[in-house]
Amino acid sequence: MTDQHAPKPVRHLLGLSGGKDSSALAIYLRDKIPEMEYFFADTGAELPETLEYIDLLEDYLGKPIARLNAAKSFEYYLKLNGNFLPTARTRWCTPELKIRPFEQYVGDDQAITYVGIRADEPHRKGYLSTKPNISARYPFIEDGIKKEDVFEILKSSGLGVPKYYEWRSRSGCYFCFFQRKDEWVGLSEKHPELFEKAKAYEQFHREAGRDHTWSPGEDLEELVARADDIRAKAALQQEKEAARPKKKLLDQFGSDDDLDEGCLVCFK
Ligand code: SF4
């Protein structure tokens, strides 16, 4: 018989973004914290590669990954925000599409959330819940796990990195304003229909009298017209990075150092 007056046990939660660090953390903790609950806050605008990777992870972890959806769509919140595209400064998307669904999922339960910030990046900040019943732990920092270790964890599991790594360095919405110009070009090639949708949002924004663009300084039409130039610059940058001494596994999987301006909720 269960004691109805016994306090509810603390919940252990790990949020997956489809990014390499949270995925590696889930693999790393799978057998250490058997009561772990996994969740994925799906913005409704995720890359197909991310969704596919979450499915693979679910099989690997042997437990369901709860899919959390915002009560309303991105389009709804876009209208609510006067058709103003989210930007790094006016970032209404992460609280609405990621944080709020997470907080509703936790409710008033006491919970520990496990965050994949690594030992080589303790300075990183991001959107985390500020609710008093939710506290955070950073096992990679506690155990000195660095970027090369994360790649090793993913490789050893057999999962490797998500497929979007072939052309993009982070998970998150297909239209995310944090992506580089060459990643926009990659989106136009890999997922032309999503690129067109992103263009339509930009147009929508313009019709509302705003001149802001997803990518600084040019709209997506102009950006994709410069695809060759953008690709050439990105290749040059990669060459420069390759010339820098790196650890072996990082050579294999490439760099994601530009993630610093991103967000640990969406990309970790
Ligand atoms: S991935 Fe980018 S666009 Fe999507 S919620 Fe996160 S910050 Fe916003």
Residues whose N, C-alpha, C, O or C-beta is under 5 A from the ligand:
A	BS01	SF4	C93 T94 L97 G172 C173 C176 F177 C266
